[in-house]
Amino acid sequence: MISYSRHQFPPVVIQHAVGLYLRFTLSYRDVEELLAERGLDISYETIRRWVLKFGTVFARRLRVRRPRPSSRWHLDEMVAVIGGTRVLLWRAVDDEGEVLDILVQKRRNKAAAVRVGPGRGHTRRLAGHHER
């Protein structure tokens, strides 16, 4: 059980702030701005302390509640430029669009890319190809 005693803000505000930080790729200052838009004056340093104190427990709870990926997935390939270098980005995506894994390669290696994915017990389908 999490104790919120000795905190100025109610538990629902703390949970919302920490949840925003953990769920989305936001900085502490971004969370501070989002809360300020809702009329809450909370410093990024306070949010940082909350994340350090409550973050691991919240993250564990979020992982437990996260839906299991579908047993069917496919592999997407796309060309991207990272730091001025052309690379191939492979993504293992399940039927609901959830990204399961990614791989970045300088040269195309389909065999290595096929090993990307959720593991055994899952049906694999290469994007643009028939199911195997």
N, CA, C and O of each residue as an XYZ file, in Angstrom:
528
protein
N       0.833     -1.178      0.000
C       0.000      0.000      0.000
C       0.878      1.242      0.000
O       1.876      1.311      0.717
N       0.506      2.200     -0.793
C       1.270      3.445     -0.899
C       0.726      4.447      0.099
O      -0.487      4.631      0.200
N       1.620      5.100      0.842
C       1.219      6.128      1.795
C       1.467      7.510      1.192
O       2.576      7.833      0.767
N       0.417      8.304      1.168
C       0.526      9.667      0.648
C       0.563     10.691      1.773
O       0.449     11.891      1.523
N       0.722     10.233      3.003
C       0.760     11.166      4.123
C       1.978     12.082      3.977
O       3.002     11.701      3.409
N       1.838     13.264      4.490
C       2.887     14.300      4.461
C       3.092     14.887      3.068
O       4.114     15.522      2.810
N       2.139     14.682      2.174
C       2.209     15.317      0.862
C       1.138     16.386      0.788
O       0.012     16.182      1.241
N       1.490     17.519      0.217
C       0.591     18.660      0.145
C      -0.600     18.410     -0.779
O      -1.700     18.898     -0.520
N      -0.386     17.656     -1.850
C      -1.424     17.435     -2.848
C      -2.134     16.101     -2.614
O      -1.550     15.167     -2.065
N      -3.394     16.021     -3.034
C      -4.130     14.765     -2.858
C      -3.545     13.644     -3.719
O      -2.889     13.911     -4.726
N      -3.783     12.395     -3.325
C      -3.234     11.252     -4.067
C      -3.594     11.251     -5.544
O      -2.774     10.848     -6.369
N      -4.797     11.689     -5.902
C      -5.198     11.659     -7.308
C      -4.319     12.572     -8.161
O      -4.044     12.250     -9.317
N      -3.874     13.698     -7.617
C      -2.993     14.611     -8.353
C      -1.609     13.987     -8.510
O      -1.010     14.055     -9.583
N      -1.110     13.387     -7.453
C       0.205     12.737     -7.510
C       0.175     11.598     -8.526
O       1.090     11.459     -9.337
N      -0.875     10.789     -8.479
C      -1.002      9.670     -9.410
C      -1.083     10.157    -10.849
O      -0.493      9.555    -11.746
N      -1.813     11.244    -11.069
C      -1.947     11.774    -12.427
C      -0.604     12.286    -12.940
O      -0.231     12.005    -14.079
N       0.123     13.028    -12.117
C       1.414     13.587    -12.524
C       2.417     12.474    -12.837
O       3.081     12.510    -13.873
N       2.528     11.503    -11.959
C       3.466     10.400    -12.165
C       3.032      9.558    -13.360
O       3.864      9.104    -14.145
N       1.724      9.355    -13.488
C       1.204      8.590    -14.627
C       1.507      9.258    -15.954
O       1.872      8.580    -16.915
N       1.362     10.592    -16.027
C       1.702     11.318    -17.253
C       3.169     11.120    -17.611
O       3.510     10.864    -18.766
N       4.033     11.240    -16.607
C       5.459     11.107    -16.855
C       5.811      9.696    -17.340
O       6.611      9.532    -18.261
N       5.211      8.685    -16.716
C       5.554      7.305    -17.060
C       4.922      6.842    -18.367
O       5.541      6.097    -19.127
N       3.699      7.278    -18.631
C       2.968      6.775    -19.802
C       3.455      7.403    -21.096
O       3.547      6.724    -22.119
N       3.766      8.689    -21.061
C       4.175      9.411    -22.257
C       5.627      9.828    -22.102
O       6.122      9.939    -20.981
N       6.310     10.060    -23.203
C       7.715     10.479    -23.128
C       7.768     11.987    -22.895
O       8.081     12.765    -23.796
N       7.457     12.370    -21.678
C       7.438     13.777    -21.298
C       8.573     14.059    -20.325
O       9.013     13.172    -19.593
N       9.039     15.296    -20.325
C      10.005     15.713    -19.318
C       9.232     16.161    -18.074
O       8.013     16.328    -18.117
N       9.946     16.350    -16.979
C       9.292     16.846    -15.767
C       8.671     18.224    -16.021
O       7.588     18.528    -15.520
N       9.366     19.044    -16.799
C       8.830     20.382    -17.108
C       7.581     20.303    -17.982
O       6.678     21.128    -17.846
N       7.522     19.313    -18.882
C       6.311     19.128    -19.692
C       5.123     18.768    -18.805
O       4.020     19.284    -18.989
N       5.354     17.887    -17.849
C       4.278     17.505    -16.919
C       3.874     18.729    -16.097
O       2.689     18.955    -15.855
N       4.859     19.516    -15.670
C       4.577     20.744    -14.920
C       3.661     21.670    -15.725
O       2.705     22.223    -15.181
N       3.951     21.838    -17.020
C       3.129     22.702    -17.880
C       1.723     22.148    -18.060
O       0.751     22.903    -18.022
N       1.603     20.827    -18.258
C       0.282     20.217    -18.407
C      -0.564     20.417    -17.155
O      -1.759     20.697    -17.247
N       0.050     20.276    -15.998
C      -0.681     20.472    -14.752
C      -1.029     21.950    -14.551
O      -2.090     22.274    -14.017
N      -0.139     22.838    -14.979
C      -0.411     24.276    -14.866
C      -1.608     24.666    -15.727
O      -2.391     25.534    -15.341
N      -1.756     24.030    -16.892
C      -2.918     24.296    -17.746
C      -4.219     23.898    -17.057
O      -5.288     24.406    -17.394
N      -4.123     22.993    -16.098
C      -5.300     22.556    -15.339
C      -5.429     23.297    -14.013
O      -6.248     22.939    -13.167
N      -4.605     24.340    -13.841
C      -4.700     25.183    -12.648
C      -3.915     24.689    -11.450
O      -4.145     25.162    -10.337
N      -2.996     23.754    -11.638
C      -2.195     23.224    -10.542
C      -0.781     23.799    -10.610
O      -0.095     23.644    -11.621
N      -0.351     24.450     -9.556
C       0.982     25.044     -9.495
C       1.918     24.075     -8.778
O       2.077     24.130     -7.559
N       2.539     23.182     -9.562
C       3.434     22.160     -9.025
C       4.752     22.261     -9.778
O       4.771     22.251    -11.009
N       5.849     22.359     -9.044
C       7.146     22.501     -9.705
C       7.620     21.178    -10.282
O       7.215     20.105     -9.834
N       8.481     21.274    -11.279
C       9.025     20.061    -11.898
C       9.849     19.272    -10.892
O       9.941     18.048    -10.995
N      10.451     19.953     -9.918
C      11.252     19.274     -8.905
C      10.366     18.399     -8.009
O      10.760     17.301     -7.616
N       9.187     18.891     -7.699
C       8.231     18.096     -6.913
C       7.808     16.870     -7.700
O       7.717     15.773     -7.147
N       7.548     17.048     -8.986
C       7.160     15.922     -9.846
C       8.292     14.901     -9.907
O       8.051     13.695     -9.873
N       9.530     15.393     -9.996
C      10.694     14.496    -10.018
C      10.760     13.668     -8.738
O      11.019     12.466     -8.789
N      10.527     14.307     -7.588
C      10.547     13.584     -6.309
C       9.436     12.534     -6.254
O       9.645     11.424     -5.765
N       8.254     12.895     -6.761
C       7.141     11.939     -6.785
C       7.474     10.739     -7.662
O       7.190      9.597     -7.299
N       8.080     11.006     -8.824
C       8.438      9.906     -9.733
C       9.464      8.989     -9.073
O       9.369      7.767     -9.181
N      10.441      9.577     -8.392
C      11.441      8.757     -7.705
C      10.822      7.936     -6.578
O      11.208      6.788     -6.357
N       9.849      8.532     -5.857
C       9.246      7.837     -4.726
C       8.200      6.810     -5.146
O       8.192      5.691     -4.634
N       7.309      7.184     -6.084
C       6.177      6.340     -6.434
C       6.306      5.652     -7.799
O       5.525      4.755     -8.117
N       7.281      6.064     -8.597
C       7.370      5.619     -9.987
C       7.461      4.124    -10.188
O       6.778      3.579    -11.055
N       8.283      3.448     -9.412
C       8.447      2.007     -9.622
C       7.159      1.249     -9.317
O       6.816      0.297    -10.018
N       6.448      1.665     -8.278
C       5.188      0.992     -7.923
C       4.146      1.239     -9.007
O       3.439      0.317     -9.413
N       4.049      2.491     -9.478
C       3.083      2.825    -10.531
C       3.415      2.091    -11.823
O       2.524      1.562    -12.488
N       4.701      2.060    -12.177
C       5.112      1.394    -13.419
C       4.774     -0.095    -13.361
O       4.335     -0.670    -14.357
N       4.973     -0.710    -12.221
C       4.647     -2.127    -12.054
C       3.145     -2.348    -12.239
O       2.738     -3.309    -12.893
N       2.326     -1.472    -11.672
C       0.875     -1.577    -11.808
C       0.438     -1.377    -13.269
O      -0.451     -2.074    -13.758
N       1.077     -0.415    -13.957
C       0.741     -0.176    -15.361
C       1.079     -1.389    -16.214
O       0.314     -1.747    -17.110
N       2.222     -2.031    -15.947
C       2.612     -3.209    -16.711
C       1.646     -4.361    -16.507
O       1.349     -5.100    -17.446
N       1.156     -4.519    -15.289
C       0.217     -5.600    -14.994
C      -1.094     -5.375    -15.735
O      -1.681     -6.322    -16.258
N      -1.561     -4.119    -15.785
C      -2.834     -3.806    -16.433
C      -2.747     -3.720    -17.944
O      -3.773     -3.738    -18.625
N      -1.542     -3.627    -18.478
C      -1.375     -3.496    -19.921
C      -1.881     -4.749    -20.625
O      -1.543     -5.861    -20.221
N      -2.682     -4.588    -21.666
C      -3.207     -5.773    -22.339
C      -2.094     -6.583    -22.998
O      -1.105     -6.032    -23.482
N      -2.272     -7.873    -23.006
C      -1.312     -8.769    -23.643
C      -1.315     -8.537    -25.148
O      -2.375     -8.321    -25.734
N      -0.139     -8.579    -25.786
C      -0.120     -8.415    -27.239
C      -0.809     -9.590    -27.926
O      -0.877    -10.698    -27.394
N      -1.305     -9.317    -29.097
C      -1.974    -10.343    -29.897
C      -0.956    -11.416    -30.284
O       0.240    -11.138    -30.366
N      -1.425    -12.624    -30.518
C      -0.509    -13.699    -30.905
C      -0.106    -13.599    -32.373
O       0.802    -14.304    -32.814
N      -0.768    -12.733    -33.129
C      -0.418    -12.526    -34.542
C       0.287    -11.190    -34.671
O      -0.174    -10.180    -34.138
N       1.408    -11.189    -35.382
C       2.144     -9.944    -35.574
C       2.780     -9.935    -36.949
O       2.901    -10.972    -37.601
N       3.185     -8.751    -37.382
C       3.868     -8.630    -38.677
C       5.088     -7.742    -38.519
O       5.250     -7.045    -37.517
N       5.937     -7.784    -39.525
C       7.195     -7.051    -39.507
C       7.134     -5.942    -40.543
O       6.936     -6.209    -41.728
N       7.301     -4.697    -40.104
C       7.333     -3.541    -40.997
C       8.778     -3.113    -41.204
O       9.591     -3.169    -40.281
N       9.090     -2.687    -42.418
C      10.424     -2.201    -42.744
C      10.292     -0.795    -43.295
O       9.415     -0.529    -44.117
N      11.164      0.119    -42.845
C      11.159      1.461    -43.412
C      12.570      2.033    -43.386
O      13.389      1.663    -42.545
N      12.839      2.933    -44.313
C      14.140      3.592    -44.385
C      14.033      4.906    -43.626
O      13.067      5.650    -43.791
N      15.029      5.186    -42.797
C      15.055      6.427    -42.019
C      16.469      6.996    -42.069
O      17.429      6.296    -42.390
N      16.570      8.264    -41.748
C      17.874      8.920    -41.655
C      18.070      9.333    -40.204
O      17.304     10.131    -39.664
N      19.106      8.777    -39.580
C      19.427      9.088    -38.189
C      20.835      9.658    -38.160
O      21.796      8.978    -38.519
N      20.954     10.906    -37.731
C      22.270     11.546    -37.667
C      22.942     11.633    -39.021
O      24.168     11.563    -39.110
N      22.152     11.787    -40.085
C      22.688     11.902    -41.434
C      23.036     10.569    -42.088
O      23.513     10.544    -43.223
N      22.802      9.465    -41.385
C      23.100      8.143    -41.910
C      21.802      7.428    -42.260
O      20.856      7.416    -41.473
N      21.766      6.832    -43.451
C      20.593      6.068    -43.890
C      20.598      4.721    -43.194
O      21.586      3.990    -43.252
N      19.485      4.388    -42.528
C      19.360      3.122    -41.813
C      18.013      2.483    -42.139
O      17.091      3.147    -42.614
N      17.920      1.189    -41.875
C      16.657      0.464    -42.002
C      16.069      0.279    -40.612
O      16.760     -0.144    -39.684
N      14.798      0.597    -40.478
C      14.098      0.435    -39.210
C      13.070     -0.674    -39.377
O      12.154     -0.559    -40.192
N      13.219     -1.736    -38.614
C      12.278     -2.851    -38.617
C      11.458     -2.766    -37.341
O      12.005     -2.538    -36.262
N      10.129     -2.950    -37.460
C       9.251     -2.945    -36.296
C       8.389     -4.200    -36.300
O       7.769     -4.530    -37.312
N       8.349     -4.894    -35.180
C       7.407     -6.000    -34.995
C       6.148     -5.388    -34.390
O       6.185     -4.825    -33.296
N       5.015     -5.505    -35.124
C       3.760     -4.875    -34.729
C       2.677     -5.942    -34.639
O       2.531     -6.759    -35.548
N       1.907     -5.939    -33.532
C       0.836     -6.927    -33.430
C      -0.409     -6.447    -34.183
O      -0.426     -5.340    -34.720
N      -1.445     -7.282    -34.221
C      -2.651     -6.977    -34.992
C      -3.367     -5.714    -34.540
O      -4.094     -5.105    -35.325
N      -3.177     -5.311    -33.296
C      -3.830     -4.107    -32.795
C      -2.970     -2.859    -32.972
O      -3.371     -1.773    -32.554
N      -1.796     -2.996    -33.585
C      -0.938     -1.842    -33.841
C       0.066     -1.542    -32.756
O       0.785     -0.547    -32.847
N       0.140     -2.374    -31.731
C       1.097     -2.185    -30.645
C       2.487     -2.595    -31.123
O       2.659     -3.705    -31.628
N       3.482     -1.716    -30.973
C       4.854     -2.031    -31.375
C       5.458     -2.943    -30.309
O       5.543     -2.571    -29.139
N       5.873     -4.131    -30.719
C       6.410     -5.121    -29.798
C       7.923     -5.025    -29.663
O       8.469     -5.235    -28.580
N       8.600     -4.708    -30.767
C      10.059     -4.643    -30.752
C      10.524     -3.857    -31.972
O       9.803     -3.750    -32.964
N      11.730     -3.311    -31.891
C      12.300     -2.589    -33.037
C      13.746     -3.011    -33.233
O      14.397     -3.502    -32.310
N      14.236     -2.812    -34.448
C      15.624     -3.105    -34.785
C      16.068     -2.079    -35.815
O      15.353     -1.820    -36.783
N      17.246     -1.493    -35.614
C      17.822     -0.546    -36.568
C      19.081     -1.181    -37.145
O      19.940     -1.665    -36.408
N      19.183     -1.173    -38.500
C      20.326     -1.771    -39.179
C      20.903     -0.794    -40.197
O      20.170     -0.021    -40.815
N      22.222     -0.835    -40.365
C      22.846     -0.030    -41.418
C      22.687     -0.703    -42.767
O      22.513     -0.032    -43.784
N      22.747     -2.045    -42.780
C      22.549     -2.814    -44.010
C      21.378     -3.762    -43.824
O      21.101     -4.211    -42.712
N      20.696     -4.061    -44.913
C      19.511     -4.909    -44.841
C      19.914     -6.351    -44.528
O      20.679     -6.965    -45.272
N      19.400     -6.875    -43.440
C      19.626     -8.255    -43.040
C      18.276     -8.809    -42.588
O      17.912     -8.722    -41.415
N      17.555     -9.370    -43.528
C      16.197     -9.837    -43.276
C      16.169    -10.955    -42.231
O      15.258    -11.005    -41.404
N      17.151    -11.845    -42.261
C      17.172    -12.956    -41.306
C      17.269    -12.438    -39.874
O      16.588    -12.950    -38.985
N      18.101    -11.436    -39.644
C      18.214    -10.852    -38.306
C      16.930    -10.124    -37.931
O      16.509    -10.158    -36.775
N      16.314     -9.473    -38.893
C      15.080     -8.740    -38.625
C      13.942     -9.678    -38.271
O      13.097     -9.338    -37.443
N      13.905    -10.848    -38.879
C      12.843    -11.817    -38.590
C      12.959    -12.317    -37.151
O      11.957    -12.673    -36.529
N      14.185    -12.342    -36.627
C      14.363    -12.758    -35.226
C      13.821    -11.725    -34.254
O      13.611    -12.032    -33.080
N      13.590    -10.496    -34.726
C      12.969     -9.458    -33.899
C      11.519     -9.856    -33.696
O      10.881    -10.339    -34.631
N      10.997     -9.671    -32.530
C       9.589     -9.994    -32.305
C       9.352    -10.522    -30.919
O      10.259    -10.553    -30.087
N       8.139    -10.935    -30.675
C       7.751    -11.324    -29.325
C       8.221    -12.702    -28.890
O       8.116    -13.016    -27.705
N       8.724    -13.524    -29.765
C       9.223    -14.833    -29.358
C       8.336    -15.973    -29.803
O       7.574    -15.841    -30.760
N       8.435    -17.085    -29.112
C       7.723    -18.299    -29.496
C       6.228    -18.178    -29.253
O       5.771    -17.374    -28.440
N       5.484    -18.991    -29.974
C       4.046    -19.046    -29.777
C       3.291    -17.938    -30.493
O       2.089    -17.771    -30.283
N       3.967    -17.194    -31.318
C       3.332    -16.101    -32.043
C       3.436    -16.360    -33.540
O       4.471    -16.812    -34.030
N       2.372    -16.074    -34.252
C       2.361    -16.230    -35.701
C       3.013    -15.008    -36.316
O       2.691    -13.879    -35.945
N       3.926    -15.222    -37.252
C       4.651    -14.113    -37.867
C       4.176    -13.926    -39.297
O       3.952    -14.896    -40.021
N       4.025    -12.667    -39.700
C       3.658    -12.347    -41.072
C       4.511    -11.149    -41.491
O       4.485    -10.110    -40.832
N       5.251    -11.285    -42.563
C       6.044    -10.173    -43.068
C       5.146     -9.205    -43.815
O       4.298     -9.618    -44.606
N       5.331     -7.931    -43.568
C       4.492     -6.921    -44.215
C       4.627     -7.054    -45.728
O       5.737     -7.098    -46.258
N       3.509     -7.117    -46.407
C       3.525     -7.231    -47.858
C       3.699     -8.655    -48.346
O       3.765     -8.883    -49.554
N       3.775     -9.615    -47.447
C       3.947    -11.014    -47.822
C       2.793    -11.823    -47.228
O       2.114    -11.367    -46.308
N       2.585    -13.001    -47.752
C       1.557    -13.883    -47.215
C       2.039    -14.493    -45.914
O       3.243    -14.578    -45.670
N       1.110    -14.915    -45.083
C       1.441    -15.523    -43.818
C       2.208    -16.817    -44.032
O       1.961    -17.550    -44.989
N       3.138    -17.086    -43.129
C       3.965    -18.298    -43.231
C       3.701    -19.216    -42.095
O       4.305    -20.285    -42.013
